[in-house]
Amino acid sequence: MRVVTKGLYALGLGAALLLAGCGSDESEGEEVTLEFFSNKSENIDTYEALIEEFESQNPDINVKFESPPEANTIIKTRLTKNNLPDVMSLGGDAIFGEIARADVLHDFSGSEILDNVQNSYVDILGALVGSEYEGSYGIPYATNANAVIYNKEKIEELGLEIPETWDELINALEIAQEAGEIPIYYTLQETWTAMPLWNGVAGNLVPPDFAERKNEGETTFLEEYDLVADRALELLQYGHDNNFGYDYNDGNRAFANGEGVFYIQGNWVIPDILTYNPDADLGMFVLPVNETAEENELVSGVDVLLAVDDATEHKEEALKFVEFLTEAENAQQYIDEQHAFSGIQGVMQEDEVFEGINPYFEEDRLTSFPDHYYPIGMGGDNLIQEFYIYQNKEESLRELDEEWDKVYNR
């Protein structure tokens, strides 16, 4: 766990001032400590720098920063114990929806902070909570993109254009394979790495209201994921000889060193690749799973949202900290260092790696991560990894339906 504090001296001084003020209504000099919890290890250094700046501007507010291993398990446990941190940095996924539905988060509706946020991401968070719940319980801070990273040098050597349709994609993969290259580098040893391919395909082929209709008993995976399964398996054929033998770090290292033409992942992988090879010349494009280019959208979601415990004793200070983080300069620092995109209006990602997908943000051609709406505990990543291994389409889709129903009907 990483913790940011101002040190024992400051705490001692704060205690002394508090004692000196006993019997008086004056609270000047009294220090407030906010607990700030993050579920991502990748953004620790960025948050620590921002916290240091916030504390320098607000000497009476101390921010204790925590980013523990197994953060999602810990935050769910703290929810059950009614002991949430003052401010939380969470993922825009089903866990956030569960916390928000517990009616324990501050509602930002009508807040000036919310006025500066891109509406499409507010809607995505609202869908995670559920249409029957009114209010906005998180501020979309950083967003992400599930797409295709490519090696610009290899694309040029192979004489390829960036594919914009399904047929163009398959043609490009065939050319790469015939040239002796690894068309797509897969790292399917870990279950979660099964999801970028699945989300990239399903995000464009399955209507965004699938989860709601599934919960109402109006549809099934077997009915609507048939083409998704077919196309995922077809793309899987363009990997290497050991798709399930390498993990995420193996793949990042290999791709950084020139193995593979394409890499189906997200923008979050870029910093790791550049760590292995700072000179890697990378680009990114939308996975074109539709027959026409106009039908393809960028799979994007809220990677980081900011939430506040509604019962915190330091609501004013907590909201002040959230407001600070969402100021344009600070939001820009976050996305620059994290190679992410911003939920804050006017804060743009200018890294040339993302030139190929920036127009989708500007034109609001976005669709959400399908698996963010799968029930917690369903084990979708495990089931999808098994599907890739055994390639038993109907049985796997039926199992996804069964596991969804088991969890939802508990």
C-alpha positions as CSV (number, residue, x, y, z in Angstrom):
1,M,0.0,0.0,0.0
2,R,1.3,3.5,-0.8
3,V,0.3,6.2,1.6
4,V,0.9,9.9,1.2
5,T,1.1,12.0,4.5
6,K,2.6,15.2,5.6
7,G,4.7,13.6,8.3
8,L,4.6,13.3,12.1
9,Y,5.7,16.8,12.6
10,A,2.7,18.2,10.8
11,L,0.4,15.9,12.7
12,G,1.9,16.9,16.0
13,L,1.6,20.5,15.2
14,G,-2.0,20.0,14.2
15,A,-2.7,18.3,17.5
16,A,-1.0,21.1,19.4
17,L,-3.1,23.7,17.7
18,L,-6.2,21.7,18.3
19,L,-5.5,21.6,22.0
20,A,-4.6,25.2,22.1
21,G,-8.0,26.0,20.6
22,C,-10.1,24.0,23.2
23,G,-12.9,26.0,24.7
24,S,-13.1,28.3,21.7
25,D,-15.3,28.4,18.6
26,E,-12.2,29.2,16.5
27,S,-11.0,26.2,14.3
28,E,-8.4,28.1,12.4
29,G,-5.3,26.0,11.9
30,E,-7.1,22.7,12.5
31,E,-6.0,20.1,9.9
32,V,-8.5,17.8,8.1
33,T,-7.3,14.5,6.9
34,L,-9.0,13.0,3.8
35,E,-8.7,9.4,2.9
36,F,-8.3,9.0,-0.9
37,F,-8.6,5.5,-2.2
38,S,-7.5,4.3,-5.7
39,N,-8.1,0.9,-7.3
40,K,-5.3,1.3,-9.9
41,S,-1.6,0.9,-9.2
42,E,-0.6,2.4,-12.5
43,N,-1.6,5.9,-11.5
44,I,0.1,6.1,-8.1
45,D,2.9,8.4,-9.2
46,T,0.5,10.8,-11.0
47,Y,-1.8,11.0,-8.0
48,E,1.0,11.5,-5.6
49,A,2.2,14.5,-7.6
50,L,-1.3,16.0,-7.8
51,I,-1.8,15.4,-4.1
52,E,1.4,17.2,-3.2
53,E,0.3,20.2,-5.3
54,F,-3.2,20.2,-3.7
55,E,-1.7,20.1,-0.2
56,S,0.6,23.0,-1.0
57,Q,-2.5,25.0,-2.0
58,N,-4.5,23.8,0.9
59,P,-2.2,23.5,4.0
60,D,-5.1,22.6,6.3
61,I,-6.1,19.5,4.3
62,N,-4.0,16.4,4.5
63,V,-4.6,13.7,1.9
64,K,-3.9,10.1,2.9
65,F,-3.5,8.2,-0.3
66,E,-4.1,4.4,-0.5
67,S,-3.8,2.1,-3.5
68,P,-3.7,-1.4,-2.1
69,P,-3.4,-4.7,-3.9
70,E,-6.8,-6.4,-4.4
71,A,-8.4,-2.9,-4.2
72,N,-11.8,-4.0,-5.6
73,T,-12.2,-6.7,-3.0
74,I,-11.2,-4.2,-0.3
75,I,-13.6,-1.5,-1.4
76,K,-16.5,-4.0,-1.6
77,T,-15.6,-5.2,2.0
78,R,-15.6,-1.6,3.2
79,L,-19.0,-1.1,1.6
80,T,-20.5,-3.9,3.6
81,K,-18.9,-2.4,6.8
82,N,-20.3,1.0,6.0
83,N,-16.8,2.4,6.1
84,L,-16.0,4.0,2.7
85,P,-13.1,6.3,2.1
86,D,-13.8,10.0,1.9
87,V,-12.9,10.2,-1.8
88,M,-12.6,7.3,-4.2
89,S,-10.9,6.8,-7.6
90,L,-12.7,3.7,-9.1
91,G,-13.2,2.0,-12.4
92,G,-16.4,2.6,-14.4
93,D,-17.6,-1.0,-14.1
94,A,-20.1,-3.2,-12.3
95,I,-18.5,-2.6,-8.9
96,F,-19.2,1.1,-9.1
97,G,-22.8,0.4,-10.1
98,E,-23.1,-1.8,-7.0
99,I,-21.7,0.8,-4.7
100,A,-23.9,3.6,-6.2
101,R,-27.0,1.5,-5.9
102,A,-26.3,1.1,-2.2
103,D,-27.2,4.9,-1.8
104,V,-23.9,5.7,-0.1
105,L,-22.3,8.1,-2.7
106,H,-22.6,11.8,-3.0
107,D,-25.0,12.9,-5.8
108,F,-23.2,15.4,-8.1
109,S,-26.4,16.4,-9.9
110,G,-26.4,20.2,-10.4
111,S,-22.8,20.5,-9.5
112,E,-20.5,22.8,-11.4
113,I,-18.0,20.0,-11.6
114,L,-20.5,17.9,-13.5
115,D,-21.1,20.8,-15.9
116,N,-17.5,20.4,-17.2
117,V,-17.8,16.6,-18.0
118,Q,-18.6,15.0,-21.4
119,N,-22.2,13.9,-21.4
120,S,-21.6,10.6,-23.1
121,Y,-19.5,9.4,-20.2
122,V,-22.1,10.6,-17.7
123,D,-24.6,8.5,-19.5
124,I,-22.3,5.5,-19.4
125,L,-22.0,5.7,-15.6
126,G,-25.7,6.2,-15.3
127,A,-26.3,3.0,-17.3
128,L,-24.0,1.1,-14.9
129,V,-26.1,2.3,-11.9
130,G,-29.4,1.6,-13.7
131,S,-32.1,3.6,-15.3
132,E,-34.3,3.3,-12.2
133,Y,-31.8,5.3,-10.1
134,E,-31.8,9.0,-10.5
135,G,-28.6,11.1,-9.9
136,S,-25.0,11.2,-10.9
137,Y,-22.8,9.4,-8.4
138,G,-19.4,9.7,-10.0
139,I,-17.4,12.2,-12.0
140,P,-15.9,10.6,-15.2
141,Y,-12.2,11.6,-14.9
142,A,-10.2,9.5,-17.2
143,T,-11.5,7.4,-20.1
144,N,-10.0,4.6,-22.2
145,A,-10.2,3.0,-25.5
146,N,-10.2,-0.7,-26.5
147,A,-8.8,-0.9,-30.0
148,V,-5.8,-2.1,-32.1
149,I,-2.3,-1.0,-31.5
150,Y,0.0,-1.4,-34.5
151,N,3.6,-1.3,-35.4
152,K,3.9,1.6,-37.9
153,E,7.2,0.4,-39.3
154,K,5.8,-3.1,-40.1
155,I,2.7,-1.6,-41.6
156,E,4.9,0.4,-44.0
157,E,7.1,-2.5,-44.8
158,L,4.1,-4.7,-45.7
159,G,2.6,-1.9,-47.8
160,L,-0.6,-2.0,-45.7
161,E,-3.3,0.7,-45.3
162,I,-5.1,0.9,-42.0
163,P,-8.2,-1.4,-42.4
164,E,-11.6,0.3,-42.0
165,T,-13.8,-2.7,-42.7
166,W,-13.9,-6.4,-41.7
167,D,-12.8,-7.6,-45.2
168,E,-9.9,-5.1,-45.2
169,L,-8.9,-6.3,-41.8
170,I,-8.8,-10.0,-42.8
171,N,-6.9,-9.1,-46.0
172,A,-4.3,-7.2,-43.9
173,L,-3.9,-10.2,-41.6
174,E,-3.5,-12.6,-44.5
175,I,-0.8,-10.4,-46.0
176,A,1.1,-10.2,-42.7
177,Q,0.9,-13.9,-42.2
178,E,2.1,-14.7,-45.7
179,A,5.1,-12.4,-45.1
180,G,6.1,-14.5,-42.1
181,E,4.9,-12.0,-39.5
182,I,2.8,-12.7,-36.4
183,P,-0.4,-10.8,-37.5
184,I,-1.9,-10.4,-34.0
185,Y,0.1,-10.9,-30.8
186,Y,-2.1,-12.6,-28.2
187,T,-1.3,-12.9,-24.4
188,L,-4.2,-15.2,-23.3
189,Q,-2.4,-16.9,-20.4
190,E,-4.3,-14.5,-18.1
191,T,-8.1,-14.6,-18.1
192,W,-8.6,-10.8,-18.3
193,T,-6.6,-10.6,-21.5
194,A,-9.4,-12.5,-23.2
195,M,-11.6,-9.4,-22.9
196,P,-10.0,-6.8,-25.3
197,L,-10.7,-9.1,-28.3
198,W,-14.2,-10.0,-27.0
199,N,-15.2,-6.4,-26.1
200,G,-13.7,-5.0,-29.4
201,V,-15.9,-7.3,-31.4
202,A,-19.1,-7.4,-29.2
203,G,-19.0,-3.6,-28.6
204,N,-19.8,-3.1,-32.3
205,L,-22.0,-6.0,-33.0
206,V,-24.3,-6.2,-30.0
207,P,-26.8,-3.4,-29.1
208,P,-25.8,-1.4,-26.0
209,D,-29.0,-2.3,-24.2
210,F,-28.2,-6.1,-24.2
211,A,-27.6,-6.3,-20.5
212,E,-30.9,-4.6,-19.6
213,R,-32.8,-6.8,-22.0
214,K,-30.9,-9.9,-20.7
215,N,-32.0,-9.1,-17.2
216,E,-35.6,-8.8,-18.3
217,G,-35.4,-12.2,-19.9
218,E,-35.9,-10.8,-23.4
219,T,-32.7,-12.0,-25.0
220,T,-29.7,-14.4,-24.5
221,F,-26.0,-14.7,-25.5
222,L,-27.1,-17.6,-27.7
223,E,-29.4,-15.3,-29.7
224,E,-27.2,-12.2,-30.0
225,Y,-23.5,-13.3,-29.6
226,D,-23.4,-15.8,-32.5
227,L,-21.5,-13.5,-34.9
228,V,-19.4,-12.1,-32.1
229,A,-18.2,-15.7,-31.3
230,D,-17.5,-16.4,-35.0
231,R,-15.5,-13.3,-35.6
232,A,-13.5,-13.6,-32.3
233,L,-12.5,-17.2,-33.3
234,E,-11.6,-16.1,-36.8
235,L,-9.3,-13.4,-35.5
236,L,-7.8,-15.8,-33.0
237,Q,-6.4,-17.8,-36.0
238,Y,-4.0,-15.0,-36.8
239,G,-2.0,-15.3,-33.6
240,H,1.2,-17.1,-32.9
241,D,1.9,-20.7,-32.0
242,N,1.4,-20.2,-28.3
243,N,-1.5,-17.8,-27.8
244,F,-2.2,-19.1,-24.3
245,G,1.4,-19.4,-23.2
246,Y,2.2,-15.7,-22.7
247,D,0.9,-13.2,-20.2
248,Y,0.3,-9.4,-20.5
249,N,3.9,-8.5,-19.6
250,D,5.3,-11.0,-22.0
251,G,3.2,-9.6,-24.8
252,N,4.1,-6.0,-24.0
253,R,7.8,-6.8,-24.1
254,A,7.5,-8.9,-27.3
255,F,5.5,-6.3,-29.1
256,A,7.8,-3.5,-28.0
257,N,10.7,-5.5,-29.5
258,G,9.0,-5.9,-32.9
259,E,7.1,-9.2,-32.6
260,G,3.7,-8.9,-34.1
261,V,2.1,-6.4,-36.4
262,F,-1.1,-5.8,-34.5
263,Y,-2.0,-6.0,-30.8
264,I,-5.6,-5.9,-29.7
265,Q,-5.5,-4.1,-26.3
266,G,-6.2,-0.7,-24.9
267,N,-4.5,2.6,-24.5
268,W,-3.4,1.6,-21.0
269,V,-0.8,-0.7,-22.6
270,I,1.1,2.1,-24.3
271,P,3.2,3.2,-21.3
272,D,4.3,-0.4,-20.6
273,I,5.3,-1.0,-24.2
274,L,7.3,2.2,-24.3
275,T,9.0,1.2,-21.0
276,Y,10.5,-1.8,-22.8
277,N,11.3,0.2,-26.0
278,P,11.0,4.0,-25.8
279,D,11.6,4.2,-29.6
280,A,8.7,2.0,-30.6
281,D,6.7,3.7,-33.3
282,L,3.1,2.9,-32.5
283,G,-0.3,3.8,-33.8
284,M,-3.9,2.9,-32.9
285,F,-7.1,2.3,-34.8
286,V,-10.6,1.1,-34.2
287,L,-11.2,-2.7,-34.6
288,P,-13.3,-2.8,-37.8
289,V,-15.7,-5.7,-37.3
290,N,-18.5,-4.3,-39.4
291,E,-18.8,-4.5,-43.2
292,T,-18.8,-0.7,-43.7
293,A,-16.5,1.8,-42.0
294,E,-19.3,4.1,-41.0
295,E,-20.8,1.4,-38.8
296,N,-17.7,1.0,-36.6
297,E,-17.4,2.8,-33.3
298,L,-14.7,3.1,-30.7
299,V,-15.2,0.9,-27.7
300,S,-14.6,3.4,-24.8
301,G,-15.4,3.5,-21.2
302,V,-14.7,5.3,-17.9
303,D,-11.4,4.1,-16.7
304,V,-11.3,6.3,-13.6
305,L,-14.2,8.0,-11.9
306,L,-14.2,10.2,-8.8
307,A,-16.7,9.5,-6.1
308,V,-17.3,10.9,-2.6
309,D,-18.7,9.1,0.4
310,D,-22.0,10.8,1.1
311,A,-21.6,10.3,4.9
312,T,-18.1,11.8,5.1
313,E,-17.6,14.2,7.9
314,H,-15.4,16.3,5.5
315,K,-17.8,16.8,2.5
316,E,-16.6,20.3,1.8
317,E,-13.0,19.3,1.7
318,A,-13.7,16.2,-0.2
319,L,-15.5,18.1,-2.9
320,K,-12.8,20.7,-3.0
321,F,-10.2,17.9,-3.7
322,V,-12.4,16.5,-6.5
323,E,-12.8,20.0,-8.0
324,F,-9.0,20.4,-7.9
325,L,-8.4,17.1,-9.7
326,T,-10.9,18.1,-12.4
327,E,-9.4,21.5,-13.1
328,A,-8.2,21.5,-16.7
329,E,-4.5,21.7,-15.9
330,N,-4.6,18.8,-13.5
331,A,-6.8,16.7,-15.7
332,Q,-4.4,17.3,-18.5
333,Q,-1.5,16.2,-16.4
334,Y,-3.3,13.0,-15.5
335,I,-4.1,11.9,-19.1
336,D,-0.6,13.0,-20.4
337,E,1.2,10.8,-17.8
338,Q,-1.3,7.9,-18.0
339,H,-1.6,7.9,-21.8
340,A,-5.4,8.1,-21.2
341,F,-8.3,10.3,-22.5
342,S,-10.3,12.7,-20.4
343,G,-13.9,12.9,-19.3
344,I,-13.4,16.6,-18.8
345,Q,-14.5,18.9,-21.6
346,G,-11.7,20.6,-23.5
347,V,-9.0,18.3,-22.1
348,M,-7.5,16.5,-25.2
349,Q,-5.0,13.7,-25.6
350,E,-2.4,15.1,-28.0
351,D,0.0,12.1,-28.2
352,E,0.4,11.2,-31.9
353,V,0.0,7.5,-31.0
354,F,-3.8,8.2,-30.8
355,E,-4.3,10.2,-33.9
356,G,-6.2,7.4,-35.5
357,I,-8.8,7.2,-32.8
358,N,-9.1,10.9,-31.8
359,P,-11.8,11.6,-34.4
360,Y,-14.1,9.1,-32.8
361,F,-14.0,11.1,-29.5
362,E,-14.5,14.4,-31.4
363,E,-17.5,12.9,-33.3
364,D,-18.9,11.1,-30.3
365,R,-18.7,7.8,-32.2
366,L,-18.4,5.8,-29.0
367,T,-19.8,2.6,-27.6
368,S,-19.2,1.1,-24.2
369,F,-17.4,-2.0,-23.0
370,P,-20.0,-4.8,-23.0
371,D,-18.4,-6.7,-20.1
372,H,-18.8,-3.7,-17.8
373,Y,-22.4,-4.6,-17.6
374,Y,-22.0,-8.3,-16.9
375,P,-23.0,-9.2,-13.4
376,I,-20.3,-9.3,-10.7
377,G,-19.3,-12.8,-9.9
378,M,-20.3,-14.2,-13.3
379,G,-16.7,-14.9,-14.2
380,G,-17.1,-13.8,-17.8
381,D,-13.4,-13.6,-18.5
382,N,-12.9,-17.2,-17.4
383,L,-15.7,-18.4,-19.5
384,I,-14.5,-16.5,-22.6
385,Q,-11.0,-17.7,-22.1
386,E,-12.3,-21.3,-22.0
387,F,-14.3,-20.6,-25.2
388,Y,-11.1,-19.5,-27.0
389,I,-9.4,-22.7,-25.8
390,Y,-12.1,-25.2,-26.7
391,Q,-13.9,-23.2,-29.4
392,N,-17.3,-24.8,-28.6
393,K,-19.5,-21.9,-29.6
394,E,-23.0,-23.0,-28.6
395,E,-22.0,-24.7,-25.4
396,S,-20.0,-21.6,-24.4
397,L,-22.7,-19.1,-25.2
398,R,-25.2,-21.3,-23.3
399,E,-22.9,-21.3,-20.3
400,L,-22.6,-17.5,-20.4
401,D,-26.4,-17.4,-20.2
402,E,-26.5,-19.8,-17.3
403,E,-23.9,-18.1,-15.2
404,W,-25.4,-14.7,-15.8
405,D,-28.8,-16.0,-14.7
406,K,-27.4,-17.7,-11.6
407,V,-25.8,-14.5,-10.4
408,Y,-28.6,-12.2,-11.3
409,N,-31.3,-14.4,-9.7
410,R,-29.5,-14.8,-6.4
